[in-house]
């Protein structure tokens, strides 16, 4: 089997404990702009994706998942150069 050729990073997904708190922070600090919402079966939006100026075509996704967010506590899943 041949190795696939990567063309770059498509998206980075970060788990958050509360989307309602995290989203305004990412908007204020990084200029995050939501382009997609991901509602659950009941219509509650628990995830969003969008653009951050300076990341080019790479999407940033925030997904409400307390257990995954707790597992990332103290760990940097991604580092942004500023």
BAFI-3210 file (N, C-alpha, C; in Angstrom, 3 decimals, decimal comma, padded with zeros to 6 digits):
// residues 82
n [1|2|3|4|5|6|7|8|9|10|11|12|13|14|15|16|17|18|19|20|21|22|23|24|25|26|27|28|29|30|31|32|33|34|35|36|37|38|39|40|41|42|43|44|45|46|47|48|49|50|51|52|53|54|55|56|57|58|59|60|61|62|63|64|65|66|67|68|69|70|71|72|73|74|75|76|77|78|79|80|81|82]
n.u [000,842|000,592|001,862|-000,262|-000,297|000,046|-001,711|-001,808|-003,046|-006,372|-008,347|-008,552|-009,699|-010,994|-011,759|-014,209|-015,459|-017,744|-019,472|-020,779|-019,268|-016,673|-016,752|-017,234|-014,768|-012,816|-013,666|-013,206|-010,429|-009,013|-010,375|-012,133|-014,455|-017,543|-018,549|-019,884|-022,363|-022,963|-025,535|-027,048|-029,238|-031,501|-031,474|-029,834|-026,960|-023,831|-021,374|-019,087|-017,596|-015,066|-013,279|-010,082|-008,432|-005,373|-004,814|-005,174|-006,581|-007,190|-009,484|-010,941|-012,387|-014,692|-015,839|-018,286|-017,513|-017,155|-015,744|-013,623|-012,414|-011,552|-009,649|-007,700|-006,739|-004,107|-002,561|-001,346|-003,166|-002,819|-000,671|-000,544|001,206|002,162]
n.v [-001,170|002,193|005,179|007,822|011,128|014,004|017,084|019,195|020,724|020,212|020,762|021,710|020,353|021,285|020,231|021,503|022,536|024,083|025,410|027,862|029,550|029,281|030,006|032,911|033,754|032,764|034,219|036,882|036,923|035,741|036,534|034,756|033,446|032,083|029,663|027,327|025,449|022,831|021,137|019,059|016,138|017,169|019,774|021,509|023,450|022,167|022,277|024,112|025,441|027,261|030,139|031,529|034,546|034,587|031,869|030,858|028,503|026,650|025,170|025,880|024,025|023,890|021,807|020,850|018,872|017,642|015,542|014,905|017,421|017,669|015,657|016,881|018,830|020,817|020,080|020,917|020,875|022,101|024,578|028,021|030,241|033,500]
n.w [000,000|-000,850|000,626|001,656|000,271|002,067|002,159|003,856|006,912|007,790|009,808|013,277|016,216|019,273|022,488|024,733|027,953|028,292|025,802|025,592|027,219|026,212|023,464|023,235|024,292|022,444|020,243|021,083|021,789|019,610|017,324|016,224|013,894|013,503|011,185|010,797|012,532|014,857|015,748|018,299|018,376|019,590|018,820|020,206|020,072|020,198|019,179|017,134|014,144|012,446|011,220|011,998|011,839|010,110|010,153|007,674|005,501|007,437|009,560|012,742|015,240|017,882|020,367|022,576|025,183|028,037|029,328|027,530|027,469|030,108|030,101|028,578|030,185|031,260|029,159|025,977|023,194|020,769|019,446|018,940|016,888|017,577]
ca.u [000,000|001,379|001,578|-000,980|000,410|-000,714|-001,726|-001,834|-003,966|-007,737|-008,978|-008,145|-010,887|-010,641|-012,897|-014,445|-016,453|-018,974|-019,357|-021,254|-018,168|-015,473|-016,916|-016,934|-013,334|-012,124|-014,047|-012,556|-008,969|-008,454|-011,183|-012,806|-015,751|-018,263|-019,121|-020,745|-022,830|-023,259|-026,538|-027,389|-030,550|-032,555|-031,305|-028,876|-025,648|-022,755|-020,112|-019,005|-016,335|-014,922|-011,975|-009,327|-007,522|-003,974|-004,659|-005,413|-007,744|-007,362|-010,663|-010,895|-013,667|-014,865|-016,898|-018,577|-017,289|-016,501|-014,798|-012,432|-011,769|-010,858|-008,466|-006,710|-006,315|-002,662|-001,933|-001,614|-003,460|-002,331|-000,005|-000,639|002,306|001,655]
ca.v [000,000|003,422|006,166|008,969|012,397|015,005|018,406|020,201|020,504|020,613|021,399|021,379|020,316|021,446|019,987|022,532|022,117|024,858|026,171|029,217|030,330|029,204|030,690|034,347|033,935|032,579|035,350|038,091|036,819|035,365|036,988|033,569|033,674|030,825|029,448|026,141|025,024|021,405|020,874|017,683|015,693|018,022|021,119|022,284|023,555|021,737|022,424|025,110|025,492|028,523|030,651|032,482|035,279|034,182|030,424|030,458|027,646|025,698|025,413|025,585|023,525|023,775|020,825|020,670|017,498|017,832|014,461|015,099|018,656|017,351|014,877|017,792|019,824|020,841|019,594|021,826|020,094|022,855|025,821|029,060|031,203|034,871]
ca.w [000,000|-000,900|001,667|001,097|000,299|002,820|001,539|004,913|008,026|007,437|010,955|014,640|017,067|020,677|023,378|025,753|028,950|028,100|024,561|025,845|027,812|025,374|022,186|023,320|024,536|021,165|019,389|021,588|021,806|018,312|016,195|015,671|013,259|013,292|009,853|010,898|013,854|014,918|016,791|018,658|017,898|020,153|018,290|020,997|019,431|021,102|018,474|016,070|013,413|011,752|010,837|012,802|010,966|010,201|010,010|006,288|005,268|008,534|010,389|014,164|015,735|019,325|020,608|023,996|025,631|029,330|029,634|026,700|027,909|031,362|029,726|027,988|031,181|031,456|027,929|024,855|021,991|019,610|019,813|017,917|016,850|017,512]
c.u [000,893|000,930|000,842|-000,136|-000,467|-000,616|-001,769|-002,795|-005,337|-008,413|-008,324|-009,406|-010,451|-011,878|-012,987|-015,497|-017,782|-018,802|-019,767|-020,220|-016,974|-015,597|-016,649|-015,442|-012,551|-012,453|-013,273|-011,030|-008,386|-009,225|-011,890|-014,165|-016,386|-018,807|-020,046|-021,141|-023,195|-024,241|-026,681|-028,770|-031,680|-032,447|-030,338|-027,517|-024,570|-021,380|-020,216|-017,665|-016,273|-013,474|-011,390|-008,399|-006,067|-003,755|-004,881|-006,676|-008,010|-008,571|-010,353|-012,292|-013,614|-016,038|-017,060|-018,477|-016,467|-015,456|-013,501|-011,672|-010,994|-009,580|-007,359|-006,178|-004,803|-001,877|-002,305|-001,876|-003,004|-001,669|-000,086|000,578|001,727|002,821]
c.v [001,240|004,390|007,352|010,239|013,439|016,357|019,529|019,802|021,026|021,347|020,933|021,433|020,333|021,164|021,081|022,026|022,824|025,743|027,630|030,119|030,388|030,046|032,190|034,632|033,806|033,714|036,610|038,026|036,593|035,908|035,844|033,945|032,336|030,774|028,228|025,925|023,548|021,133|019,375|017,359|016,593|019,482|021,994|022,267|023,224|021,827|023,474|024,946|026,817|028,883|031,568|033,214|034,851|032,690|029,945|029,627|026,650|026,103|025,110|025,143|023,464|022,845|020,650|019,191|017,588|016,784|014,615|016,350|018,422|016,560|015,729|018,818|019,705|020,373|020,542|021,020|020,784|024,122|026,816|029,962|032,602|035,855]
c.w [000,000|000,192|001,043|001,215|000,997|002,131|002,578|006,018|007,618|008,593|012,249|015,477|018,532|021,528|024,435|026,731|028,755|026,873|024,759|026,496|026,872|024,106|022,276|023,547|023,234|020,196|019,788|021,423|020,418|017,111|015,489|015,108|012,932|011,867|009,830|012,337|013,774|016,058|017,057|018,115|018,389|019,690|019,062|020,302|020,462|020,442|017,396|015,366|012,701|011,518|011,906|011,847|011,195|010,049|008,568|006,185|006,397|009,378|011,849|014,568|017,252|019,548|022,103|024,349|026,919|029,648|028,829|027,128|029,198|031,073|029,133|028,983|031,412|030,242|026,799|023,598|020,713|020,134|018,661|018,011|016,727|017,393]
res [x|x|x|x|x|x|x|x|x|x|x|x|x|x|x|x|x|x|x|x|x|x|x|x|x|x|x|x|x|x|x|x|x|x|x|x|x|x|x|x|x|x|x|x|x|x|x|x|x|x|x|x|x|x|x|x|x|x|x|x|x|x|x|x|x|x|x|x|x|x|x|x|x|x|x|x|x|x|x|x|x|x]
***
